[in-house]
Amino acid sequence: MPNTIKQTLSDLELSDKEISIYLTLLSLGPSSVRKIAEAADINRGTTHDALKALQKNGLVSYYHKEKHQYFSAEDPKVLKNVVEKRKQNLEEIAKDAEAVIPELKSLWSAIEERPVVKYYEGHDGIKTILQDVLDTVEETKEKEYEIYSSADIRPHLYKKFPDFTKERIKRNIFVKAIAIGAGGKEAGNDERRWLTKTGGLPSYTFIYEGKIAMISLDKNDSPRGVIVEDKNLFETQKTLFAHLWKTLK
């Protein structure tokens, strides 16, 4: 039996036993529980439970003949009904989730002074940080953030998100960058000033909407980073950045 068939039935939330019973019944035709159980090599109790579940999904029906109960698989096109039912259920779940998000967020942010620190490793982790920068800033009125751009880190930053700058520009997000060390250039919807220094710094910093993200390299040049969510730390870093920005050209 092709794995794609079993995987599709599994995606429709049929259990392994239900899949086995259903496929067996399709091959056998109308059969008794005993015959189905023997053919599927599953005990009768489990077979009976699986048949009940399949009936509930409209995939199996039964009838009586000469005081015996026989089960029969419905036309496989009934699977379309199962898909439609699941689609409707998911739409209802999505609406319910959307409705409770505001209440959950109020609970989550109830402790205003609570700092949150999230740690990420590797290029996939850095991609998560970059995605958070875009998603967070896009929701703000100003659509702007600041960075300390380091020549040492820059080559490692966008390996899993090479279109980061294009995506930033597409979302109309503006960035002010203080470049530390050589290199770096304006790419659009940004402004850059340079801090004279031989070489770069061992970290790259994003300052954005109540958060600070810092990225550095370990001894193997693998990137790692943290996102710190703290209003006071954010305001401090933003003030220091603004002061330094005014002194640079």
C-alpha positions in Angstrom: 0.0 0.0 0.0 1.6 3.4 -1.0 2.7 5.4 2.0 1.0 8.5 0.4 -2.5 6.9 0.9 -1.8 6.1 4.6 -0.3 9.5 5.2 -3.3 11.3 3.6 -5.7 9.3 5.8 -3.5 10.1 8.8 -3.6 13.8 7.9 -7.4 13.4 8.1 -6.9 12.4 11.7 -7.6 8.7 11.3 -5.7 6.5 13.7 -3.3 3.8 12.5 -5.9 1.1 13.5 -8.7 3.0 11.7 -6.6 3.3 8.6 -5.8 -0.4 8.7 -9.5 -1.4 9.2 -10.7 1.0 6.5 -8.2 -0.2 3.9 -8.9 -3.8 4.8 -12.7 -3.3 4.4 -12.2 -1.6 1.0 -10.4 -4.7 -0.2 -12.8 -7.3 1.4 -16.1 -5.8 0.6 -19.1 -6.2 3.0 -17.8 -8.3 5.9 -18.4 -9.3 9.5 -16.4 -7.9 12.4 -14.7 -11.3 12.8 -13.6 -11.5 9.2 -12.4 -7.9 9.2 -10.4 -8.4 12.5 -8.8 -11.6 11.1 -7.8 -9.9 7.8 -6.4 -6.8 9.5 -4.8 -8.9 12.3 -6.4 -6.7 14.9 -8.4 -8.0 17.9 -12.2 -7.8 17.6 -12.7 -5.2 20.4 -10.3 -2.8 18.7 -11.8 -3.5 15.3 -15.3 -2.8 16.6 -14.1 0.5 18.1 -12.4 1.5 14.9 -15.5 0.7 12.8 -17.6 2.9 15.1 -15.1 5.8 14.6 -15.2 5.2 10.8 -19.0 5.3 10.8 -18.9 8.6 12.6 -16.8 10.0 9.8 -19.2 8.5 7.2 -16.6 6.2 5.8 -18.3 3.0 6.8 -21.9 1.8 7.1 -23.5 -1.5 8.2 -26.5 -3.6 7.6 -28.1 -6.8 9.0 -28.5 -10.0 7.0 -29.7 -13.3 8.4 -29.2 -12.1 12.0 -25.6 -11.1 11.3 -24.1 -7.6 11.1 -22.0 -6.7 8.1 -19.9 -3.6 7.6 -19.2 -2.0 4.2 -16.9 0.8 3.1 -18.6 3.8 1.5 -17.4 5.2 -1.8 -14.0 6.8 -1.2 -15.3 10.1 -2.6 -16.9 10.5 0.9 -13.4 11.6 2.0 -14.2 15.0 0.5 -16.9 15.3 3.2 -14.4 14.5 5.8 -12.0 17.2 4.5 -14.8 19.7 4.4 -15.8 18.9 7.9 -12.3 19.3 9.2 -11.9 22.6 7.3 -15.0 23.9 9.0 -13.7 22.8 12.4 -10.4 24.5 11.8 -12.1 27.7 10.8 -14.2 27.6 14.0 -11.0 27.0 16.0 -9.3 29.9 14.3 -12.1 32.2 15.1 -12.1 31.1 18.7 -8.4 31.5 19.0 -8.6 35.0 17.5 -11.3 35.9 20.0 -9.3 34.9 23.1 -5.9 36.4 22.0 -6.7 39.8 23.5 -7.6 38.3 26.9 -4.5 36.0 26.8 -2.3 39.0 25.9 -3.7 41.0 28.9 -2.8 38.1 31.2 0.7 37.8 29.6 1.5 41.5 30.0 -0.2 42.0 33.4 3.2 42.1 35.1 4.5 45.3 33.5 8.0 45.2 35.0 8.7 41.6 34.1 11.7 41.3 31.8 11.8 38.5 29.2 15.0 37.1 27.8 14.9 34.6 24.9 18.1 32.8 23.7 18.7 31.6 20.1 21.5 29.6 18.5 22.7 29.0 15.0 21.6 30.5 11.7 18.0 29.4 12.1 17.9 31.1 15.5 19.2 34.3 14.0 16.6 34.1 11.3 14.0 34.0 14.1 15.4 37.1 15.6 15.4 39.0 12.3 11.8 37.9 11.6 10.8 39.2 15.1 12.4 42.6 14.3 10.4 42.9 11.1 7.1 41.6 12.5 7.4 43.8 15.7 8.4 47.0 14.0 5.8 46.6 11.2 3.0 46.9 13.9 4.3 50.2 15.2 3.2 53.7 14.1 6.8 54.9 13.3 8.0 51.7 11.6 11.5 52.4 12.6 14.3 50.8 14.5 18.0 51.4 15.3 21.1 49.1 15.0 24.7 49.0 15.8 26.1 47.3 12.7 29.4 45.5 13.2 31.7 44.5 10.4 32.7 41.3 12.2 29.2 40.0 12.5 27.6 41.3 9.2 28.8 38.3 7.0 27.1 35.8 9.3 23.9 37.7 9.8 21.7 36.9 6.8 22.6 33.4 5.7 19.2 32.0 6.4 17.4 35.3 5.6 19.2 36.7 2.5 16.2 38.8 1.5 15.9 40.5 4.9 16.7 44.0 3.5 14.3 43.6 0.6 11.6 42.4 3.0 12.3 45.4 5.3 12.0 47.9 2.4 8.8 46.1 1.1 7.2 46.6 4.6 8.3 50.3 4.5 10.4 49.9 7.6 13.1 52.6 8.2 16.4 51.8 10.0 19.1 54.1 11.4 22.4 52.3 11.5 25.6 53.2 13.3 28.2 51.2 11.5 31.2 50.2 13.5 34.2 49.3 11.4 34.6 49.3 7.7 31.9 48.3 5.2 28.2 48.6 5.1 26.2 50.8 2.8 22.8 52.3 2.5 20.4 50.0 0.8 17.2 52.1 0.7 14.8 53.4 3.4 17.7 53.7 5.8 20.3 56.1 7.0 23.8 55.1 8.1 26.6 56.9 10.1 30.0 55.5 10.8 31.9 55.2 14.0 35.6 55.2 13.3 37.3 52.1 14.6 39.8 49.6 13.3 37.8 46.4 12.8 34.4 45.9 14.1 32.8 44.8 17.4 32.1 41.2 18.5 28.3 41.9 18.6 25.4 43.3 16.4 22.6 45.1 18.2 19.0 45.8 17.2 17.0 48.4 19.2 13.3 48.1 18.5 9.9 48.6 20.1 10.6 47.7 23.8 13.2 45.1 22.8 16.9 44.8 22.4 18.4 41.9 20.2 22.1 41.2 20.4 23.9 38.8 18.2 27.5 37.5 18.6 29.7 34.6 17.4 30.9 31.7 19.5 34.5 30.3 19.3 33.5 28.3 16.2 32.1 31.4 14.4 28.5 30.1 14.9 26.0 32.9 15.5 24.0 33.1 18.7 21.7 35.8 20.0 19.3 37.0 22.7 16.2 39.1 22.6 15.6 41.1 25.8 12.1 42.5 26.3 12.3 45.3 28.9 10.9 48.8 28.5 13.5 50.5 30.7 16.5 48.9 29.0 15.0 49.7 25.6 14.5 53.4 26.5 18.1 53.6 27.9 19.6 52.1 24.8 17.5 54.2 22.5 18.6 57.4 24.4 22.2 56.5 24.2 21.9 55.7 20.5 20.2 59.0 19.8 23.0 60.9 21.6 25.7 59.1 19.7 23.9 59.5 16.4 24.0 63.3 16.8 27.8 63.3 17.2 28.4 61.3 14.0 28.3 62.1 10.4 
